[in-house]
């Protein structure tokens, strides 16, 4: 019997769901839902399962991207997944939004990726990852954290002195580019991928925990714009 994992990511304005069986993606749905994430998640979940000829009781694990990102989106994702897991007696694999986005871009090809998400108050949430490619696990080159743009640049430079070899990625290229200026090079826009999160959840399935142990990974204090 194949192991089915459904992943959910609402850490940005996107609602991203993926379904993988034994690490092979069966389907995904990625929608720029804005503030309608909570409204459309149940329908997206049902549509994804129906499209893949699966029932909720056939889901073995849930992958949950628990932050960092939008406080509201994180709460929506956690509430939805923990309810499903509790109702079905399933466990949850917590995932990082920064790692999921890095995996989407360098998981197959390899390389070094700096991932930046808007954090509010002039700060960003950032992480630095490397991959050998071939869907191998990523390696963190420095701790994920909330930084000022200047501090993040300094932290990345200390680990990867040749900044031109780093792939710079963000959820909001125009705003992030203005914050960093020319120092970080060209920022490429990256969006959440349900497929990437589902594959990562399969790779991390040994880290599955009961739903009541799930915690958000905010990396920063709340602000009114989150």
C-alpha positions in Angstrom: 0.0 0.0 0.0 1.5 3.4 -1.0 2.0 6.0 1.6 -0.1 9.1 0.8 0.9 12.6 2.1 -1.0 15.8 1.6 0.9 19.1 2.1 -0.7 22.5 2.9 1.1 25.9 2.7 -0.6 29.2 3.4 2.4 31.2 4.6 2.1 33.8 1.8 -0.9 35.0 -0.2 -0.9 31.6 -1.9 -2.8 28.5 -0.9 -0.7 25.6 -2.1 -1.6 21.9 -1.7 0.2 18.8 -2.9 -0.4 15.1 -2.8 2.5 12.6 -3.0 2.6 8.8 -2.8 5.8 7.2 -1.8 7.6 10.4 -2.7 6.1 10.7 -6.2 3.8 13.7 -6.8 0.3 12.8 -7.9 -1.1 16.3 -8.0 -0.9 19.8 -6.7 -3.1 23.0 -6.5 -1.6 26.4 -6.2 -3.9 29.4 -6.0 -3.1 33.1 -5.2 -6.0 33.3 -2.8 -5.1 36.5 -0.9 -7.3 36.7 2.2 -9.6 34.0 0.9 -7.4 31.1 2.0 -9.6 29.9 4.8 -12.6 30.1 2.5 -11.3 28.0 -0.3 -9.0 25.5 1.5 -11.7 22.9 2.1 -12.8 23.0 -1.6 -9.2 22.8 -2.8 -8.5 19.8 -0.5 -11.6 18.0 -1.7 -10.9 18.7 -5.3 -7.2 17.5 -5.0 -8.2 14.2 -3.4 -11.1 13.6 -5.9 -8.8 14.4 -8.8 -6.3 11.8 -7.6 -9.1 9.3 -6.8 -8.3 9.4 -3.1 -10.5 9.7 0.0 -9.6 11.6 3.2 -9.3 8.4 5.2 -6.6 7.2 2.7 -4.3 10.1 3.6 -1.5 8.7 5.9 0.3 11.9 6.8 0.0 15.6 6.5 2.8 18.0 5.6 2.3 21.5 7.1 4.3 24.5 6.1 4.2 26.3 9.5 6.1 29.5 8.7 7.7 31.9 8.5 5.4 34.2 6.6 2.0 35.9 7.0 0.7 35.5 10.6 -2.8 35.1 9.3 -1.9 32.6 6.6 0.2 30.5 9.1 -2.7 30.4 11.5 -5.1 29.4 8.7 -2.9 26.5 7.6 -2.2 25.2 11.1 -5.9 25.3 12.0 -6.9 23.4 8.8 -4.2 20.7 8.9 -4.4 20.1 12.7 -8.1 19.6 12.5 -7.8 17.1 9.6 -5.0 15.3 11.3 -6.9 15.1 14.6 -10.1 14.0 13.0 -8.3 11.3 11.0 -5.9 10.2 13.7 -2.9 11.1 11.6 0.4 12.8 12.3 1.8 16.0 10.9 5.3 16.7 9.3 6.2 20.4 10.1 8.0 22.2 7.3 9.7 25.6 6.8 8.4 27.9 4.1 12.0 29.1 3.4 13.2 25.5 2.9 10.2 24.6 0.7 10.8 27.5 -1.6 14.5 26.8 -1.8 13.7 23.1 -2.6 11.4 24.2 -5.4 14.2 26.1 -7.1 17.4 24.1 -6.4 16.2 20.7 -5.2 16.6 19.3 -8.7 19.4 21.4 -10.2 21.6 22.0 -7.2 23.3 25.2 -6.1 23.0 27.8 -3.3 19.8 29.8 -2.7 19.1 32.7 -0.4 15.4 32.9 0.3 13.8 36.1 1.5 10.2 36.6 2.6 8.8 39.9 3.6 8.7 40.2 7.4 7.1 43.6 8.1 8.6 46.6 9.9 11.4 46.8 7.3 12.7 43.4 8.3 12.8 40.2 6.3 12.7 36.5 7.1 15.6 34.8 5.4 17.5 31.5 5.0 20.4 30.2 3.0 20.4 26.6 1.6 22.5 24.4 -0.6 21.6 21.4 -2.6 23.5 18.7 -4.6 20.5 18.4 -6.9 18.7 15.2 -7.9 16.0 15.9 -5.2 18.5 15.3 -2.5 17.9 16.9 0.9 18.9 20.5 1.4 21.5 21.7 3.8 21.1 24.9 5.8 24.2 27.1 5.6 23.0 29.4 8.4 20.1 29.6 10.8 16.7 30.9 9.5 15.9 34.2 11.1 14.4 37.7 11.0 17.0 40.1 9.8 17.4 43.6 8.5 18.5 43.5 4.9 22.0 44.7 5.8 22.4 42.0 8.5 21.1 39.3 6.2 23.6 40.4 3.5 26.4 40.3 6.1 25.3 36.8 7.3 25.2 35.4 3.8 28.5 37.0 2.8 30.2 35.3 5.8 29.1 31.9 4.6 29.1 32.4 0.8 31.7 35.1 0.0 31.0 35.0 -3.7 27.5 36.4 -3.8 27.3 36.0 -7.6 27.1 32.3 -7.1 24.0 32.7 -4.8 20.5 32.5 -6.3 18.5 35.2 -4.7 14.8 34.5 -4.4 11.8 36.2 -2.8 8.0 36.2 -2.7 8.0 39.9 -3.6 10.8 40.8 -6.0 10.1 44.5 -6.5 9.8 45.4 -2.8 12.7 43.2 -1.8 14.9 44.5 -4.5 14.3 48.1 -3.3 15.2 47.0 0.3 18.5 45.4 -0.7 19.5 47.7 -3.5 22.1 46.3 -5.9 24.2 44.5 -3.3 22.3 41.2 -3.5 22.1 40.9 -7.2 18.9 40.1 -9.1 16.0 38.8 -7.1 13.9 36.1 -8.7 10.3 35.7 -7.7 9.4 32.4 -6.3 6.0 31.1 -5.2 4.9 28.2 -2.9 4.6 24.8 -4.6 2.4 22.1 -3.2 4.4 19.5 -5.0 7.7 20.6 -3.4 6.2 20.6 0.0 4.7 17.2 -0.5 8.1 15.7 -1.5 9.8 17.4 1.4 7.2 16.0 3.8 7.9 12.5 2.4 11.6 13.0 3.0 10.9 14.2 6.5 8.2 11.7 7.4 10.3 10.4 10.3 9.8 13.8 11.9 6.0 13.5 12.0 4.4 14.6 15.3 0.9 14.5 16.8 -1.3 17.5 15.7 -1.4 18.9 19.2 2.4 19.4 19.2 2.4 21.6 16.0 3.8 25.1 16.6 4.0 28.0 14.3 7.5 29.2 13.2 7.0 33.0 13.1 10.6 34.1 13.6 9.4 37.5 14.6 6.9 39.4 16.7 3.4 40.2 15.3 2.8 43.5 13.6 -0.4 45.0 12.3 0.5 44.4 8.7 0.9 40.7 8.9 
